[in-house]
Amino acid sequence: MRRSLGLGAALTAVALLTTGCSGPGRIAVRQTADGAVEIIYAYCETPAIVRVEVVGSNGDTVLDEADPRYWRVDFPEPTGERRFVAGTVPPRGQEVTPWRRPGSEDELVAIVTFEGEKETYTHSAEFVPSQIANGRVVFDYKVRSPEDYAKVAPCP
């Protein structure tokens, strides 16, 4: 039986990894045409992103530093990039953890860390690679068709 990370675990991870407010709802995850995981900052304001990562689970109910990292890129200076393809290092990014392909049913969380005025904060999206096959998009707690995502995406 598959164990779900659950929203609480993702938010716990965010709280443990950074300070400030956190949560899902601004991050979309889908597959590129060649099958790579793409993480999208889906809102229109210009972000100040300092880290992008894909984290798995080590089998417990808390997502923390003990959980496996599938990919991590840090930005010494915040970036305004909005799209990140796992395994491809964006301009000015420093790959901390090289991409390793997860299994199709691995439970993952895409976490994007932002620099705020006084603290850092994060947004996340939980997904399973099989959920984003065939053009589907995970966004705002749901697996969506590309057409549905286009209707609800805050920023084209």
C-alpha positions as CSV (number, residue, x, y, z in Angstrom):
1,M,0.0,0.0,0.0
2,R,1.3,3.4,-0.9
3,R,1.9,5.9,1.9
4,S,1.0,9.5,1.1
5,L,3.1,12.3,2.3
6,G,0.0,14.4,2.9
7,L,-0.2,18.2,3.0
8,G,0.8,18.3,6.7
9,A,4.1,16.6,5.9
10,A,4.9,19.0,3.1
11,L,4.2,22.0,5.3
12,T,6.2,20.5,8.1
13,A,9.1,20.1,5.7
14,V,8.8,23.7,4.7
15,A,8.8,24.8,8.3
16,L,11.8,22.8,9.1
17,L,13.8,23.9,6.0
18,T,13.2,27.6,6.2
19,T,11.6,30.3,8.3
20,G,8.6,32.4,7.5
21,C,5.3,31.5,5.9
22,S,4.9,28.6,3.7
23,G,2.5,26.5,1.7
24,P,1.4,25.1,-1.6
25,G,-0.7,27.0,-4.2
26,R,1.9,28.9,-6.3
27,I,3.8,26.0,-7.7
28,A,2.8,23.8,-10.6
29,V,4.6,20.6,-11.7
30,R,4.4,19.0,-15.1
31,Q,6.5,17.0,-17.5
32,T,8.3,18.5,-20.5
33,A,7.9,16.9,-23.9
34,D,11.0,14.8,-23.3
35,G,9.7,13.5,-19.9
36,A,11.7,15.8,-17.5
37,V,10.1,17.2,-14.4
38,E,9.3,20.9,-14.8
39,I,8.6,23.1,-11.8
40,I,6.8,26.4,-12.5
41,Y,6.3,29.4,-10.3
42,A,2.8,30.1,-11.5
43,Y,2.1,33.6,-10.2
44,C,2.6,36.8,-12.1
45,E,4.7,38.8,-9.7
46,T,8.5,38.6,-10.2
47,P,9.9,36.1,-7.7
48,A,13.1,36.3,-5.8
49,I,13.9,32.6,-5.8
50,V,17.0,31.4,-3.8
51,R,16.5,27.6,-4.0
52,V,14.6,25.0,-6.0
53,E,14.5,21.3,-5.0
54,V,12.7,18.0,-5.4
55,V,12.5,16.0,-2.1
56,G,11.3,12.5,-1.5
57,S,10.3,10.6,1.6
58,N,12.4,8.3,3.8
59,G,9.3,6.5,5.0
60,D,8.4,8.5,8.1
61,T,5.6,11.0,8.4
62,V,7.8,14.1,8.7
63,L,9.5,15.6,5.6
64,D,12.8,17.0,6.9
65,E,16.6,17.0,6.2
66,A,16.7,13.2,6.5
67,D,14.5,12.8,3.4
68,P,16.2,12.1,0.1
69,R,17.0,15.0,-2.2
70,Y,16.4,14.2,-5.9
71,W,17.6,17.6,-7.1
72,R,18.6,20.9,-5.6
73,V,19.8,24.2,-7.1
74,D,20.7,27.2,-5.0
75,F,21.0,30.8,-6.3
76,P,23.6,32.9,-4.5
77,E,21.7,36.0,-5.8
78,P,17.9,35.6,-6.1
79,T,16.6,34.7,-9.6
80,G,13.5,35.9,-11.3
81,E,13.3,32.7,-13.4
82,R,9.9,31.1,-13.3
83,R,10.5,27.7,-14.8
84,F,13.0,25.0,-13.8
85,V,13.6,21.7,-15.5
86,A,15.0,19.1,-13.1
87,G,18.5,18.2,-14.2
88,T,19.2,21.4,-16.0
89,V,21.1,24.1,-14.0
90,P,19.5,27.5,-14.6
91,P,21.6,30.6,-15.3
92,R,23.5,31.7,-12.1
93,G,22.3,28.6,-10.3
94,Q,24.6,26.3,-8.4
95,E,23.6,22.6,-8.4
96,V,24.0,21.2,-4.9
97,T,22.3,17.9,-5.6
98,P,22.5,16.5,-9.2
99,W,19.2,15.2,-10.5
100,R,18.5,11.5,-10.0
101,R,15.4,10.1,-11.7
102,P,12.7,9.0,-9.2
103,G,10.5,5.9,-9.7
104,S,7.1,6.6,-11.4
105,E,5.3,6.1,-8.1
106,D,7.7,7.9,-5.8
107,E,6.0,10.5,-3.6
108,L,7.8,13.8,-4.1
109,V,7.5,17.5,-3.1
110,A,8.8,20.3,-5.3
111,I,9.9,23.1,-3.0
112,V,10.7,26.6,-4.1
113,T,12.4,28.9,-1.5
114,F,12.1,32.7,-1.9
115,E,13.9,35.6,-0.3
116,G,11.5,38.0,1.5
117,E,12.2,41.4,3.0
118,K,13.0,40.0,6.4
119,E,13.0,36.2,6.0
120,T,12.9,33.3,3.6
121,Y,9.6,31.5,2.8
122,T,8.6,28.6,0.6
123,H,5.9,27.2,-1.6
124,S,5.5,23.6,-2.5
125,A,3.6,21.1,-4.6
126,E,3.3,17.4,-3.8
127,F,3.3,15.0,-6.8
128,V,4.0,11.5,-8.0
129,P,5.7,11.3,-11.4
130,S,2.9,9.1,-12.9
131,Q,0.5,11.9,-12.1
132,I,2.2,14.3,-14.5
133,A,2.4,11.9,-17.4
134,N,0.5,12.6,-20.6
135,G,0.5,16.4,-20.2
136,R,-1.2,16.5,-16.8
137,V,-0.2,19.3,-14.3
138,V,-0.3,19.2,-10.5
139,F,-1.4,22.6,-9.3
140,D,-3.3,23.8,-6.2
141,Y,-3.8,20.4,-4.7
142,K,-5.2,18.8,-7.9
143,V,-4.0,16.8,-10.9
144,R,-5.3,18.8,-13.9
145,S,-5.5,18.5,-17.7
146,P,-3.4,21.0,-19.6
147,E,-6.6,22.7,-20.6
148,D,-7.9,23.0,-17.0
149,Y,-4.5,24.3,-15.9
150,A,-4.6,26.9,-18.6
151,K,-8.0,28.1,-17.3
152,V,-6.9,28.4,-13.6
153,A,-3.2,29.3,-13.9
154,P,-2.8,32.8,-12.4
155,C,-0.2,33.8,-14.9
156,P,0.1,32.5,-18.5
